[in-house]
Every structure is written in C-alpha cells, then in structure tokens.
Amino acid sequence: MQSNEALYSAPSWRLTRWLADAGPGAPDDIRAALIAQLHGSLPVFAAGAVNTIAVAAVIAARKQTAPFIVWLVMEIAICLARLLVLASAHRKAREHRPTPTDLHLLLAVAWSASVGFGAIASLASGDWVVAMLASLSAAAMVGGICFRNFGAPRLAGTMILLSLGPIIPGAALAGEPLFYIVYLQVPMYLAAMTAAAFRLNRMLIATMRAERENSHRAHHDALTGLLNRAGLVEALGTRLAARAERSFAVMFFDLDNFKPINDTFGHAAGDEVLKAVAARVRRVLPDGTVVARMGGDEFVVVLDGVTPVLAQETGHRLIAEVAASYELSGEVRASVGASVGIAMSPDHGAEVAELLAIADAALYDAKSGGKSRCCLASVETNVAALRRMQQSEPGGPIASAA
C-alpha cells in the first residue's frame, strides 16, 4: 500500500536543476521537501493568476492594440497551462508517479516573463495610467514570488528579474525624464528581494535540518543508532495500520551473560559490545528491516512478510551471529549469547502493546528453557502475556508502549 505522502519528482533538465537548486550542503530529503514546496497549492496559484489576467484584460480593453492583446493571450495561455500542469503534478504526486516538475518550473519562468512584457509594453505606450497599473502589478508579484519560491532562490531571483527588470528599458522607451529614477530604484529592489530569497532559503534549510535532527534524536538510540522505544512503537503502529493483511514477526531478544562484561571490564566495554551487536544484527537482516534497542541489552526486530518457520530460522541466525566473540579495546575478548522470543502478527495480536508483550513473554520462555534459544509464542505464552499486561502498572514497560 502506498504512503499518503505526496512525492514530487526532482527536475531532470540541466536548466531546471540549476533553477531549483537549494544550495550546497542540503540533504536529499530536504531537497525533496523543497521541490514539493515549489508546487504550492492551487488557491495560492489562482490568486496570482487572477490578478495578472485581470490587469492584462483591463489594459487590453483600454488600449486595444496588438501588444496588449498578445499580452492578454499570453497570460491566459500560460496561466491555463500552469493550472493544468499543477493539477497533474498534485495528482501524480499522490499516486507516487513521476511529476512534470521541469515543465512546472519553466512555466513559472514564462509567467514572470509575461508580466515583464506587460510592464515594458505599458511604459512604452505613453499612457501613464496603464504604465502605473502594469508596474504596480509587476511590483506586487515580486513579493509573492520571493516568499513562495525562496526554497529555490535561483528560481526566485530569475522570476524577479524577468518580471520587474523590464521596467528599466520600459522607462527609457517612455521618454519621460522623471521615470529615470527607476534606474536606481529597480536594481536596488531586485538586489534586495533576491538577497532576501537567499537568506530565507538558508534559514529554512537550517530550520528543516534542526527539525529532522530533533526527530531523529527523539526516535533513535544515541549509542547504537537503532530506533528507540518511541521509534519502534511508531514503526509498529504504521505497519499495523498499513499492512494489516500481511504477516510480520516481532522478535524480542536480549543478551545472555551481558552483565558480567560491565562488571568485569566496565560500562565502556559494555557499550562497545552493544554497538557491535547492533551492527551484526543489521548485517544479518534484510535492508529496511526495523531494528530497535529498547534499553539496556534488550532489542526488537520487526521482520516483514515471513512465516513462523522463517521467523524462527532468522532468530537462530541472530543467536549464532551475536554469539561470536567480540574484540574490545585493549586486546580484550568477550562473549555473550542471545535469547529470542517471537510473536506473529496478526496471529498473536493486532495491537502494538499486545505484540510486544507476547514477544516478551516468548523471550521469557526462551530464557527459562536454558538461554541461547528461540521460542515462538504459543497459546500459553499469549495467556501469560495478557495476564501480565493486565497486572502491569501505568507507566511500566508494556504500558508505555501503547
């Protein structure tokens, strides 16, 4: 089943890649989010389109000459094309199909060039009412361009230049000396708004980085880099909501004879073992498998699309991998074992807390039977786990997983 998150394609043409570049050092996930932001929403687009078409229509009705009729036709054609492309992009993004990002960006540039064409034609006409209306419209668009597209500051700067820059040659064509002040005003305004787009871009990327880092810290174990309890609960909840029809295994395991390592060699050595265990577990499991450290020497693996037999085979591979000796700092070697308890969804439960409790109970059975064993939950395990859940106090390890 597909995620509900809309996914917009990155631009593929050299020009559009350059226009949409977010700047050096931006991670791929942030670049993808900024591309999505460039598509904006249909109501925001509609407001700008209505304004520019209305201005072009009013001026064309007043002047009724070829340049202004051409401008009106250009505005209608470009805005209609942008609307169709934007609607298509939103639909395809929701369906996780390639989106027309390159065309969307080029049409945005074409639209700003059309605004600039209207400004220069209006100034050259000698009609000061028309010139004022077109210039005010172009200036008004600049703010929206900057604050809507600063995720791609090069695109914002290009659109600002094309929409407002033509006022300078337009002032020259008007032949009115009073207009020559725009030779000073427009470059300063262009520079200020473009610089603002780049500053806002840097601020946005810094904020997005901080949000992602905070989210990562909130959902990952600082020592091993695996998911923590909160991250595991979220991942399990997502699987239960999206893949209720698919079977998956929840494998709860902890280390046998881990405490003597801390007692003999110190907690730093124990941390080395925990990091090495995490690396071995990730190595033996398929890419994308959810692996979490619950705390101490307890770990959980969520294995998708497996039968109980395959889950048990994986559990035995984990035990064998973890049991190999560890070479610690100072030429010290240490050994630990592992015991594994397995609960299957949906056979053993359809709730996060229920699955964790049953897998934990199966782990207890494995350790009670002699350690370094792998046990699949049974009816007796389920009953014991559910009884323990009912007796668990609020805030305990099982309650906190709910």
Disulfide bonds with the S-S distance in Angstrom:
none
